[in-house]
């Protein structure tokens, strides 16, 4: 090829380049916004100059020079979620794609180096919240690509694709005051849409019953942390480094709020959460954390309950019938290990009568109690040692037993002694180590009186006999089985018998006092 032909070929090539670079390439379509910006200092090259995007509208654009940047701003228009779709319309272009939180200091939500089409992760902003979208050209290191090809290779389309849904959390819900409301039995979807994202949910207790929630987290490498609080921000349950949660059962006052906080080790992972509320009259009624607010118990009727937190206690009240004796039967309805419970029995003057502590027992009963008719007795249920019992269901039943000739508390002094009739037997028990029972017999005639105290073969007992003047006349400090005492008395004189358990193993065991006189 001669010199003149080379010059003509070069001129032709330059002319072709001028044709391709003289004007931007614009792809037109219905309802499409067309941009012709070709310089880094164009009308939307910064946050403050960002181009406004509308829902579901495709924008076609071109990054025409090295290090060119285009900013867009989208403001959520409806509840639900949206994605940002970026599509390459021609050539070999490479760019960076970024999304920023416009309402929180332009915090970076995601950045991707792209060489092909891309759909962002899901964003679920409440209406009125905004994001910035940045599309940035990456300078090509390929020297074989000419300037006119660069213009073609950086053509793209951008679209915010929205889906309206009431079953999605709406950001920002990162405080209890901005919590997303849970709907009973309905899954609500959410996502860890940014680093250190915190999602709060709330539920208002509608009626008597109990509350639970379920959680299912996605992402093979995502680990979730779940925290349950009452409206006073007392922690009820904590589950960390997990992907699924089925919470315990919690009883709260009608109208009270309960909160769930969700965090994640990871960004862009999705999850779903739902509340479950079971209305029933067979459960305790919160708040019952004082004697004045105690839930009433009815003999033979089982009542369900749960401990909400380590600070929570449940009080129950039972009014003695005066006929025979009764006890409280406690059942750990959920089973499980390491659930330690503590049961305390009080009289109406708040005197502690007995304490029973469980150690993984599925079922336990208090000692027998035999109060005069109308006496109020209270049972307090609480977690013991740790908080593993919290959120677990238990049941309570008052077992009332009809029995004639049974002691009636309080009979812990000479003045309040239970009367034993001639040739009759009276049954009793010590409900606690500190309990002591007094019995009195009035001699029917002058002569010998035989007092028989029949003791179960369990533990040690203190048995004493006193005369009319309350002077000790017979004593056995470590009685184990039956004890028989013979005492002389004049007609009409009183004899007293006192029985007291000396060891814990004797507590709650039934013994009998029989007085015989010929």
Kinemage of the C-alpha trace (Angstrom):
@kinemage 1
@onewidth
@group {chain A} dominant
@subgroup {mainchain}
@vectorlist {calphas} color= white
{ca unk a 1} P 0.000 0.000 0.000
{ca unk a 2} L 1.487 3.410 -1.009
{ca unk a 3} L 1.734 6.469 1.263
{ca unk a 4} L -1.327 8.239 -0.211
{ca unk a 5} L -3.524 5.188 0.343
{ca unk a 6} L -2.447 5.028 4.005
{ca unk a 7} L -3.391 8.677 4.493
{ca unk a 8} L -6.818 8.122 2.914
{ca unk a 9} L -7.429 5.071 5.161
{ca unk a 10} L -6.527 7.001 8.309
{ca unk a 11} L -8.806 9.870 7.339
{ca unk a 12} L -11.669 7.458 6.744
{ca unk a 13} L -11.154 5.881 10.173
{ca unk a 14} L -11.155 9.286 11.880
{ca unk a 15} L -14.322 10.212 10.076
{ca unk a 16} L -16.012 7.060 11.301
{ca unk a 17} L -14.942 7.820 14.839
{ca unk a 18} L -16.399 11.301 14.562
{ca unk a 19} L -19.704 9.854 13.428
{ca unk a 20} L -19.970 7.639 16.522
{ca unk a 21} L -18.847 10.258 19.039
{ca unk a 22} L -20.637 13.276 17.706
{ca unk a 23} L -23.942 12.478 19.504
{ca unk a 24} L -25.059 10.138 22.319
{ca unk a 25} L -26.963 6.990 21.520
{ca unk a 26} L -30.524 7.161 22.853
{ca unk a 27} L -32.905 4.193 22.908
{ca unk a 28} L -36.498 5.385 22.949
{ca unk a 29} L -39.519 3.541 24.272
{ca unk a 30} L -42.950 4.334 25.663
{ca unk a 31} L -42.941 5.761 29.225
{ca unk a 32} L -39.119 5.869 29.251
{ca unk a 33} L -37.011 8.730 30.564
{ca unk a 34} L -34.055 9.473 28.249
{ca unk a 35} L -30.839 11.023 29.514
{ca unk a 36} L -28.205 12.573 27.254
{ca unk a 37} L -25.613 13.494 29.882
{ca unk a 38} L -22.100 12.703 28.670
{ca unk a 39} L -19.784 14.298 31.258
{ca unk a 40} L -18.861 13.662 34.923
{ca unk a 41} L -20.124 17.157 35.765
{ca unk a 42} L -23.528 16.534 34.251
{ca unk a 43} L -26.913 17.169 35.851
{ca unk a 44} L -26.866 14.026 38.046
{ca unk a 45} L -23.217 13.362 38.846
{ca unk a 46} L -23.677 13.744 42.645
{ca unk a 47} L -26.175 13.069 45.441
{ca unk a 48} L -27.540 16.592 45.252
{ca unk a 49} L -28.078 16.371 41.505
{ca unk a 50} L -29.508 12.864 41.440
{ca unk a 51} L -32.071 11.980 38.772
{ca unk a 52} L -35.452 11.055 40.301
{ca unk a 53} L -36.698 7.553 39.515
{ca unk a 54} L -40.313 6.416 39.562
{ca unk a 55} L -41.656 2.970 40.380
{ca unk a 56} L -41.571 0.417 37.557
{ca unk a 57} L -40.360 2.965 34.966
{ca unk a 58} L -37.378 1.974 32.798
{ca unk a 59} L -34.640 4.571 32.364
{ca unk a 60} L -32.120 4.176 29.528
{ca unk a 61} L -28.748 5.857 29.917
{ca unk a 62} L -25.112 5.948 28.766
{ca unk a 63} L -21.821 6.289 30.606
{ca unk a 64} L -19.743 7.883 27.856
{ca unk a 65} L -16.389 8.832 29.380
{ca unk a 66} L -13.860 7.324 31.745
{ca unk a 67} L -14.822 7.513 35.442
{ca unk a 68} L -18.246 8.866 34.552
{ca unk a 69} L -20.784 8.593 37.468
{ca unk a 70} L -24.581 8.812 37.414
{ca unk a 71} L -26.690 9.203 40.572
{ca unk a 72} L -30.369 8.388 40.906
{ca unk a 73} L -32.784 8.779 43.793
{ca unk a 74} L -35.810 6.618 44.489
{ca unk a 75} L -38.393 7.306 47.184
{ca unk a 76} L -40.617 4.387 48.209
{ca unk a 77} L -44.178 5.028 47.083
{ca unk a 78} L -46.069 2.102 48.615
{ca unk a 79} L -45.731 -0.541 51.307
{ca unk a 80} L -43.987 -3.757 50.304
{ca unk a 81} L -40.533 -4.144 48.742
{ca unk a 82} L -38.543 -3.254 45.643
{ca unk a 83} L -35.427 -4.254 43.727
{ca unk a 84} L -33.212 -2.228 41.384
{ca unk a 85} L -32.663 -3.889 38.024
{ca unk a 86} L -29.638 -2.904 35.911
{ca unk a 87} L -29.371 -4.285 32.373
{ca unk a 88} L -26.557 -3.849 29.872
{ca unk a 89} L -28.002 -2.938 26.509
{ca unk a 90} L -24.868 -3.379 24.396
{ca unk a 91} L -21.199 -4.283 24.266
{ca unk a 92} L -18.489 -5.074 26.747
{ca unk a 93} L -18.963 -2.382 29.386
{ca unk a 94} L -17.948 -2.766 33.043
{ca unk a 95} L -19.209 -0.611 35.891
{ca unk a 96} L -19.764 -0.356 39.627
{ca unk a 97} L -23.280 -0.376 41.033
{ca unk a 98} L -24.048 0.972 44.532
{ca unk a 99} L -27.087 1.671 46.727
{ca unk a 100} L -27.055 4.129 49.665
{ca unk a 101} L -29.473 4.929 52.482
{ca unk a 102} L -30.557 8.501 51.717
{ca unk a 103} L -32.156 9.008 55.132
{ca unk a 104} L -29.251 7.787 57.259
{ca unk a 105} L -26.159 9.701 56.187
{ca unk a 106} L -25.938 7.998 52.800
{ca unk a 107} L -24.861 4.771 54.468
{ca unk a 108} L -23.699 2.242 51.911
{ca unk a 109} L -26.150 -0.643 51.580
{ca unk a 110} L -24.460 -2.573 48.791
{ca unk a 111} L -21.735 -2.178 46.127
{ca unk a 112} L -21.155 -4.542 43.218
{ca unk a 113} L -18.543 -4.559 40.422
{ca unk a 114} L -20.529 -5.651 37.356
{ca unk a 115} L -19.824 -7.078 33.960
{ca unk a 116} L -23.369 -8.215 33.208
{ca unk a 117} L -26.999 -7.646 34.179
{ca unk a 118} L -27.794 -7.374 37.896
{ca unk a 119} L -30.798 -7.338 40.199
{ca unk a 120} L -30.189 -5.826 43.622
{ca unk a 121} L -31.239 -7.488 46.816
{ca unk a 122} L -34.639 -6.673 48.249
{ca unk a 123} L -35.282 -3.330 49.942
{ca unk a 124} L -38.338 -2.810 52.099
{ca unk a 125} L -38.577 0.862 52.993
{ca unk a 126} L -41.703 2.448 54.399
{ca unk a 127} L -43.317 4.984 52.018
{ca unk a 128} L -41.420 8.274 52.029
{ca unk a 129} L -38.001 6.697 52.734
{ca unk a 130} L -35.371 7.008 49.985
{ca unk a 131} L -32.237 5.431 48.536
{ca unk a 132} L -29.551 6.730 46.183
{ca unk a 133} L -28.405 4.527 43.323
{ca unk a 134} L -24.982 5.112 41.776
{ca unk a 135} L -23.885 3.709 38.416
{ca unk a 136} L -20.179 4.230 37.764
{ca unk a 137} L -18.093 3.481 34.678
{ca unk a 138} L -14.891 1.468 35.170
{ca unk a 139} L -12.065 2.580 32.912
{ca unk a 140} L -11.190 -0.131 30.428
{ca unk a 141} L -7.628 -1.405 30.354
{ca unk a 142} L -8.196 -3.003 26.975
{ca unk a 143} L -6.215 -0.858 24.455
{ca unk a 144} L -7.919 -2.583 21.525
{ca unk a 145} L -11.279 -0.905 22.405
{ca unk a 146} L -11.648 2.428 20.671
{ca unk a 147} L -13.379 5.508 22.071
{ca unk a 148} L -16.512 5.098 19.984
{ca unk a 149} L -16.873 1.530 21.247
{ca unk a 150} L -16.707 2.723 24.851
{ca unk a 151} L -19.787 4.857 24.318
{ca unk a 152} L -21.711 1.883 23.014
{ca unk a 153} L -20.366 -0.502 25.638
{ca unk a 154} L -21.671 1.601 28.545
{ca unk a 155} L -25.294 1.843 27.545
{ca unk a 156} L -27.660 0.458 30.183
{ca unk a 157} L -31.228 0.448 31.430
{ca unk a 158} L -32.302 1.010 35.035
{ca unk a 159} L -35.615 0.119 36.655
{ca unk a 160} L -36.993 0.069 40.211
{ca unk a 161} L -39.315 -2.918 40.308
{ca unk a 162} L -41.865 -2.671 43.147
{ca unk a 163} L -44.139 -5.228 44.756
{ca unk a 164} L -46.906 -4.010 47.022
{ca unk a 165} L -47.469 -6.221 50.080
{ca unk a 166} L -48.813 -5.875 53.610
{ca unk a 167} L -46.745 -8.900 54.706
{ca unk a 168} L -43.396 -7.102 54.775
{ca unk a 169} L -41.685 -5.099 57.491
{ca unk a 170} L -41.142 -1.452 56.585
{ca unk a 171} L -37.778 0.164 57.343
{ca unk a 172} L -36.724 1.957 59.415
{ca unk a 173} L -38.197 -0.120 62.242
{ca unk a 174} L -35.030 -0.091 64.287
{ca unk a 175} L -36.586 1.150 67.555
{ca unk a 176} L -39.536 -0.067 69.650
{ca unk a 177} L -41.366 3.169 68.820
{ca unk a 178} L -41.112 2.374 65.083
{ca unk a 179} L -41.831 -1.363 65.475
{ca unk a 180} L -43.717 -3.251 62.763
{ca unk a 181} L -47.031 -4.677 63.988
{ca unk a 182} L -47.378 -8.464 63.993
{ca unk a 183} L -50.593 -10.052 62.792
{ca unk a 184} L -51.824 -13.101 64.641
{ca unk a 185} L -51.115 -16.257 62.645
{ca unk a 186} L -49.772 -14.355 59.609
{ca unk a 187} L -46.156 -14.473 58.440
{ca unk a 188} L -44.411 -11.111 58.085
{ca unk a 189} L -41.314 -11.025 55.854
{ca unk a 190} L -38.199 -9.047 56.631
{ca unk a 191} L -34.540 -8.690 55.732
{ca unk a 192} L -31.228 -7.586 57.177
{ca unk a 193} L -31.108 -4.826 54.610
{ca unk a 194} L -27.966 -3.114 55.906
{ca unk a 195} L -25.027 -3.655 58.239
{ca unk a 196} L -26.026 -3.554 61.921
{ca unk a 197} L -29.689 -3.594 60.951
{ca unk a 198} L -32.109 -4.019 63.855
{ca unk a 199} L -35.762 -4.894 63.258
{ca unk a 200} L -38.413 -4.451 65.948
{ca unk a 201} L -41.877 -6.006 66.024
{ca unk a 202} L -44.752 -5.476 68.423
{ca unk a 203} L -47.942 -7.295 69.330
{ca unk a 204} L -50.764 -6.133 71.612
{ca unk a 205} L -52.372 -8.796 73.832
{ca unk a 206} L -56.065 -8.890 72.795
{ca unk a 207} L -57.636 -11.077 75.514
{ca unk a 208} L -56.897 -13.664 78.172
{ca unk a 209} L -54.627 -16.417 76.904
{ca unk a 210} L -50.968 -16.844 75.975
{ca unk a 211} L -48.558 -15.566 73.315
{ca unk a 212} L -45.873 -17.318 71.236
{ca unk a 213} L -43.957 -16.452 68.073
{ca unk a 214} L -42.214 -18.375 65.285
{ca unk a 215} L -39.149 -17.288 63.303
{ca unk a 216} L -37.508 -18.755 60.198
{ca unk a 217} L -34.281 -17.210 58.872
{ca unk a 218} L -32.761 -17.725 55.428
{ca unk a 219} L -29.148 -17.631 54.260
{ca unk a 220} L -26.750 -20.573 54.552
{ca unk a 221} L -24.190 -18.439 56.396
{ca unk a 222} L -26.610 -16.159 58.225
{ca unk a 223} L -26.989 -16.415 61.993
{ca unk a 224} L -29.831 -14.610 63.693
{ca unk a 225} L -30.371 -13.241 67.200
{ca unk a 226} L -33.900 -12.978 68.614
{ca unk a 227} L -34.917 -11.137 71.787
{ca unk a 228} L -38.401 -11.062 73.329
{ca unk a 229} L -39.361 -8.214 75.704
{ca unk a 230} L -42.401 -7.088 77.614
{ca unk a 231} L -43.517 -3.462 77.353
{ca unk a 232} L -41.210 -2.510 80.236
{ca unk a 233} L -38.266 -3.904 78.254
{ca unk a 234} L -37.771 -6.847 80.603
{ca unk a 235} L -36.111 -9.590 78.588
{ca unk a 236} L -38.377 -12.632 78.399
{ca unk a 237} L -36.446 -14.872 76.013
{ca unk a 238} L -33.165 -14.765 74.085
{ca unk a 239} L -32.090 -16.989 71.188
{ca unk a 240} L -28.684 -16.342 69.591
{ca unk a 241} L -26.801 -17.734 66.602
{ca unk a 242} L -29.869 -19.515 65.298
{ca unk a 243} L -31.988 -19.833 62.170
{ca unk a 244} L -35.290 -20.990 63.641
{ca unk a 245} L -37.160 -20.164 66.829
{ca unk a 246} L -40.416 -21.433 68.287
{ca unk a 247} L -40.745 -19.367 71.421
{ca unk a 248} L -42.087 -20.344 74.807
{ca unk a 249} L -45.566 -19.504 76.051
{ca unk a 250} L -46.043 -16.136 77.701
{ca unk a 251} L -49.038 -14.789 79.585
{ca unk a 252} L -49.332 -10.993 79.678
{ca unk a 253} L -52.035 -8.547 80.741
{ca unk a 254} L -54.789 -7.762 78.236
{ca unk a 255} L -53.801 -4.608 76.335
{ca unk a 256} L -50.096 -4.958 77.102
{ca unk a 257} L -47.489 -4.961 74.338
{ca unk a 258} L -44.809 -7.539 73.682
{ca unk a 259} L -41.773 -6.832 71.481
{ca unk a 260} L -39.446 -8.965 69.343
{ca unk a 261} L -36.028 -7.664 68.262
{ca unk a 262} L -34.236 -9.286 65.293
{ca unk a 263} L -30.560 -8.875 64.367
{ca unk a 264} L -28.346 -10.805 61.962
{ca unk a 265} L -24.689 -11.586 61.376
{ca unk a 266} L -24.866 -10.796 57.661
{ca unk a 267} L -26.450 -8.382 55.209
{ca unk a 268} L -29.194 -8.968 52.670
{ca unk a 269} L -30.599 -12.116 54.282
{ca unk a 270} L -34.335 -12.626 54.450
{ca unk a 271} L -36.540 -14.107 57.158
{ca unk a 272} L -40.141 -14.390 58.227
{ca unk a 273} L -41.827 -14.043 61.608
{ca unk a 274} L -45.342 -14.539 62.954
{ca unk a 275} L -47.159 -14.156 66.239
{ca unk a 276} L -49.511 -16.774 67.615
{ca unk a 277} L -52.105 -15.959 70.244
{ca unk a 278} L -54.273 -18.543 71.922
{ca unk a 279} L -57.286 -17.220 73.792
{ca unk a 280} L -58.403 -19.446 76.627
{ca unk a 281} L -60.009 -19.112 80.036
{ca unk a 282} L -58.029 -22.056 81.401
{ca unk a 283} L -54.923 -19.943 81.988
{ca unk a 284} L -53.684 -17.610 84.695
{ca unk a 285} L -54.559 -13.934 84.309
{ca unk a 286} L -51.665 -11.485 84.402
{ca unk a 287} L -50.726 -9.422 86.202
{ca unk a 288} L -50.868 -11.761 89.182
{ca unk a 289} L -47.477 -10.961 90.645
{ca unk a 290} L -48.737 -9.977 94.100
{ca unk a 291} L -51.058 -11.619 96.611
{ca unk a 292} L -53.589 -8.850 96.041
{ca unk a 293} L -53.740 -9.766 92.324
{ca unk a 294} L -53.641 -13.542 92.794
{ca unk a 295} L -55.499 -15.782 90.349
{ca unk a 296} L -58.224 -17.810 92.112
{ca unk a 297} L -58.045 -21.595 92.145
{ca unk a 298} L -61.028 -23.928 92.305
{ca unk a 299} L -60.671 -27.401 93.810
{ca unk a 300} L -60.376 -30.100 91.167
{ca unk a 301} L -60.012 -27.633 88.271
{ca unk a 302} L -56.645 -27.461 86.484
{ca unk a 303} L -55.245 -24.046 85.633
{ca unk a 304} L -52.374 -23.372 83.200
{ca unk a 305} L -49.647 -20.787 83.567
{ca unk a 306} L -46.096 -19.791 82.612
{ca unk a 307} L -43.274 -17.733 84.046
{ca unk a 308} L -42.474 -14.842 81.698
{ca unk a 309} L -39.054 -13.894 83.048
{ca unk a 310} L -36.715 -14.496 85.946
{ca unk a 311} L -38.354 -11.493 87.640
{ca unk a 312} L -41.881 -12.766 87.075
{ca unk a 313} L -43.821 -14.550 89.826
{ca unk a 314} L -47.349 -15.947 89.716
{ca unk a 315} L -49.645 -15.891 92.752
{ca unk a 316} L -52.690 -18.116 93.230
{ca unk a 317} L -55.348 -18.043 95.968
{ca unk a 318} L -57.413 -20.851 97.434
{ca unk a 319} L -60.064 -20.510 100.153
{ca unk a 320} L -60.110 -23.466 102.579
{ca unk a 321} L -63.392 -25.356 102.903
{ca unk a 322} L -62.671 -26.548 106.447
{ca unk a 323} L -63.435 -30.118 105.498
{ca unk a 324} L -60.455 -32.448 105.572
{ca unk a 325} L -57.257 -31.286 103.888
{ca unk a 326} L -55.910 -30.127 100.517
{ca unk a 327} L -52.644 -29.739 98.650
{ca unk a 328} L -51.339 -28.074 95.476
{ca unk a 329} L -50.279 -30.336 92.620
{ca unk a 330} L -47.753 -28.803 90.194
{ca unk a 331} L -46.917 -30.290 86.786
{ca unk a 332} L -44.144 -29.193 84.427
{ca unk a 333} L -46.335 -29.533 81.334
{ca unk a 334} L -43.572 -28.858 78.761
{ca unk a 335} L -41.085 -31.280 80.318
{ca unk a 336} L -37.461 -30.603 79.423
{ca unk a 337} L -34.232 -30.505 81.371
{ca unk a 338} L -32.780 -27.872 83.694
{ca unk a 339} L -36.161 -26.349 84.488
{ca unk a 340} L -35.974 -25.483 88.153
{ca unk a 341} L -39.108 -24.206 89.866
{ca unk a 342} L -39.849 -22.900 93.328
{ca unk a 343} L -43.256 -23.153 95.019
{ca unk a 344} L -44.008 -21.191 98.180
{ca unk a 345} L -47.164 -21.398 100.292
{ca unk a 346} L -48.335 -18.445 102.416
{ca unk a 347} L -51.254 -17.773 104.687
{ca unk a 348} L -53.412 -14.669 104.385
{ca unk a 349} L -51.063 -12.757 106.723
{ca unk a 350} L -48.143 -13.421 104.355
{ca unk a 351} L -46.544 -15.917 106.732
{ca unk a 352} L -44.448 -18.414 104.769
{ca unk a 353} L -45.794 -21.900 105.488
{ca unk a 354} L -43.708 -24.126 103.252
{ca unk a 355} L -41.378 -24.127 100.251
{ca unk a 356} L -40.967 -26.821 97.612
{ca unk a 357} L -38.119 -26.686 95.090
{ca unk a 358} L -38.146 -28.867 92.001
{ca unk a 359} L -35.121 -30.423 90.326
{ca unk a 360} L -36.253 -31.510 86.861
{ca unk a 361} L -39.351 -33.032 88.455
{ca unk a 362} L -42.253 -33.277 86.029
{ca unk a 363} L -44.747 -33.395 88.862
{ca unk a 364} L -44.657 -32.425 92.525
{ca unk a 365} L -47.143 -31.668 95.294
{ca unk a 366} L -46.992 -29.520 98.395
{ca unk a 367} L -47.585 -31.011 101.810
{ca unk a 368} L -51.168 -31.447 103.040
{ca unk a 369} L -52.811 -28.333 104.465
{ca unk a 370} L -55.873 -28.316 106.718
{ca unk a 371} L -57.115 -24.825 107.495
{ca unk a 372} L -60.364 -23.780 109.026
{ca unk a 373} L -63.157 -22.856 106.640
{ca unk a 374} L -62.701 -19.451 104.998
{ca unk a 375} L -58.951 -19.217 105.531
{ca unk a 376} L -57.096 -17.898 102.474
{ca unk a 377} L -53.987 -19.764 101.352
{ca unk a 378} L -51.650 -18.474 98.623
{ca unk a 379} L -49.255 -20.280 96.318
{ca unk a 380} L -46.380 -18.454 94.616
{ca unk a 381} L -44.755 -19.990 91.529
{ca unk a 382} L -41.381 -18.745 90.280
{ca unk a 383} L -38.296 -19.923 88.423
{ca unk a 384} L -35.426 -21.095 90.596
{ca unk a 385} L -31.619 -21.065 90.151
{ca unk a 386} L -31.739 -20.067 86.480
{ca unk a 387} L -34.220 -18.766 83.918
{ca unk a 388} L -34.599 -22.013 81.943
{ca unk a 389} L -38.131 -22.391 83.285
{ca unk a 390} L -39.198 -19.114 81.675
{ca unk a 391} L -41.710 -19.480 78.862
{ca unk a 392} L -42.557 -23.059 79.786
{ca unk a 393} L -46.101 -24.128 80.534
{ca unk a 394} L -47.061 -25.562 83.883
{ca unk a 395} L -50.365 -26.653 85.409
{ca unk a 396} L -51.785 -26.270 88.894
{ca unk a 397} L -54.538 -28.250 90.571
{ca unk a 398} L -55.932 -28.021 94.101
{ca unk a 399} L -56.708 -31.479 95.408
{ca unk a 400} L -59.333 -31.285 98.157
{ca unk a 401} L -59.792 -34.382 100.321
{ca unk a 402} L -62.766 -34.916 102.592
{ca unk a 403} L -61.695 -36.423 105.905
{ca unk a 404} L -63.319 -36.456 109.303
{ca unk a 405} L -61.327 -35.948 112.489
{ca unk a 406} L -58.504 -34.031 110.825
{ca unk a 407} L -56.576 -31.265 112.547
{ca unk a 408} L -57.472 -27.669 111.663
{ca unk a 409} L -54.677 -25.113 111.434
{ca unk a 410} L -53.556 -23.055 113.159
{ca unk a 411} L -53.255 -25.365 116.167
{ca unk a 412} L -49.728 -24.412 117.118
{ca unk a 413} L -50.408 -23.433 120.752
{ca unk a 414} L -52.244 -24.656 123.846
{ca unk a 415} L -54.984 -22.097 123.219
{ca unk a 416} L -55.643 -23.255 119.651
{ca unk a 417} L -55.238 -27.011 120.190
{ca unk a 418} L -57.380 -29.381 118.117
{ca unk a 419} L -59.874 -31.346 120.271
{ca unk a 420} L -59.586 -35.146 120.368
{ca unk a 421} L -62.602 -37.051 121.694
{ca unk a 422} L -62.607 -40.187 123.854
{ca unk a 423} L -61.653 -43.353 121.967
{ca unk a 424} L -61.334 -41.395 118.725
{ca unk a 425} L -58.436 -40.812 116.339
{ca unk a 426} L -57.413 -37.486 114.847
{ca unk a 427} L -55.125 -37.358 111.777
{ca unk a 428} L -52.595 -34.613 111.052
{ca unk a 429} L -49.276 -33.705 109.485
{ca unk a 430} L -46.567 -31.094 109.883
{ca unk a 431} L -46.631 -28.986 106.701
{ca unk a 432} L -43.118 -27.624 107.438
{ca unk a 433} L -40.240 -28.264 109.841
{ca unk a 434} L -41.284 -25.222 111.835
{ca unk a 435} L -44.895 -26.412 112.139
{ca unk a 436} L -46.034 -27.949 115.422
{ca unk a 437} L -49.482 -29.313 116.251
{ca unk a 438} L -51.245 -29.265 119.625
{ca unk a 439} L -54.113 -31.580 120.609
{ca unk a 440} L -56.291 -31.442 123.736
{ca unk a 441} L -58.332 -34.121 125.490
{ca unk a 442} L -60.766 -33.466 128.374
{ca unk a 443} L -60.913 -36.480 130.674
{ca unk a 444} L -64.363 -38.077 130.775
{ca unk a 445} L -63.715 -39.493 134.249
{ca unk a 446} L -61.000 -39.926 136.793
{ca unk a 447} L -58.379 -42.498 135.929
{ca unk a 448} L -55.759 -43.538 133.426
{ca unk a 449} L -55.669 -42.036 129.957
{ca unk a 450} L -53.757 -43.769 127.173
{ca unk a 451} L -52.385 -41.518 124.415
{ca unk a 452} L -51.238 -43.309 121.256
{ca unk a 453} L -49.252 -41.349 118.649
{ca unk a 454} L -48.866 -43.405 115.468
{ca unk a 455} L -45.968 -42.115 113.342
{ca unk a 456} L -44.955 -43.093 109.793
{ca unk a 457} L -41.576 -44.734 109.434
{ca unk a 458} L -39.933 -41.616 108.027
{ca unk a 459} L -37.689 -39.169 109.830
{ca unk a 460} L -37.677 -38.187 113.484
{ca unk a 461} L -40.362 -36.567 115.611
{ca unk a 462} L -40.670 -34.711 118.894
{ca unk a 463} L -43.699 -35.824 120.953
{ca unk a 464} L -44.633 -34.203 124.278
{ca unk a 465} L -47.529 -34.665 126.743
{ca unk a 466} L -48.592 -31.880 129.119
{ca unk a 467} L -50.995 -31.850 132.061
{ca unk a 468} L -53.782 -29.436 133.000
{ca unk a 469} L -51.216 -26.868 134.150
{ca unk a 470} L -49.342 -27.198 130.859
{ca unk a 471} L -46.467 -28.857 132.635
{ca unk a 472} L -44.458 -31.405 130.679
{ca unk a 473} L -45.110 -34.929 131.971
{ca unk a 474} L -43.993 -37.180 129.105
{ca unk a 475} L -41.522 -36.616 126.273
{ca unk a 476} L -39.859 -38.404 123.350
{ca unk a 477} L -37.372 -36.235 121.422
{ca unk a 478} L -36.506 -38.606 118.579
{ca unk a 479} L -39.602 -40.689 118.060
{ca unk a 480} L -39.624 -42.751 114.868
{ca unk a 481} L -42.671 -45.009 115.009
{ca unk a 482} L -45.540 -45.463 117.432
{ca unk a 483} L -45.393 -43.868 120.885
{ca unk a 484} L -47.745 -44.763 123.754
{ca unk a 485} L -48.095 -42.707 126.915
{ca unk a 486} L -50.225 -43.415 130.013
{ca unk a 487} L -51.182 -40.449 132.165
{ca unk a 488} L -53.500 -40.101 135.217
{ca unk a 489} L -56.123 -37.373 135.142
{ca unk a 490} L -59.074 -36.238 137.223
{ca unk a 491} L -62.469 -35.911 135.612
{ca unk a 492} L -62.679 -32.766 133.481
{ca unk a 493} L -58.943 -32.143 133.493
{ca unk a 494} L -57.227 -31.428 130.185
{ca unk a 495} L -54.256 -33.244 128.719
{ca unk a 496} L -52.242 -31.808 125.839
{ca unk a 497} L -50.180 -33.532 123.176
{ca unk a 498} L -47.664 -31.710 120.948
{ca unk a 499} L -46.204 -33.287 117.795
{ca unk a 500} L -43.411 -31.704 115.762
{ca unk a 501} L -41.274 -32.994 112.901
{ca unk a 502} L -37.566 -32.818 113.757
{ca unk a 503} L -36.320 -33.642 110.234
{ca unk a 504} L -37.336 -32.600 106.739
{ca unk a 505} L -38.093 -36.204 105.783
{ca unk a 506} L -40.936 -36.191 108.331
{ca unk a 507} L -42.610 -33.113 106.835
{ca unk a 508} L -45.917 -33.751 105.103
{ca unk a 509} L -46.243 -37.303 106.397
{ca unk a 510} L -49.573 -38.214 107.996
{ca unk a 511} L -49.569 -39.264 111.628
{ca unk a 512} L -52.452 -40.074 114.037
{ca unk a 513} L -53.280 -39.218 117.632
{ca unk a 514} L -55.659 -41.574 119.502
{ca unk a 515} L -56.913 -41.094 123.089
{ca unk a 516} L -58.378 -44.040 124.966
{ca unk a 517} L -60.011 -44.122 128.376
{ca unk a 518} L -62.015 -46.996 129.871
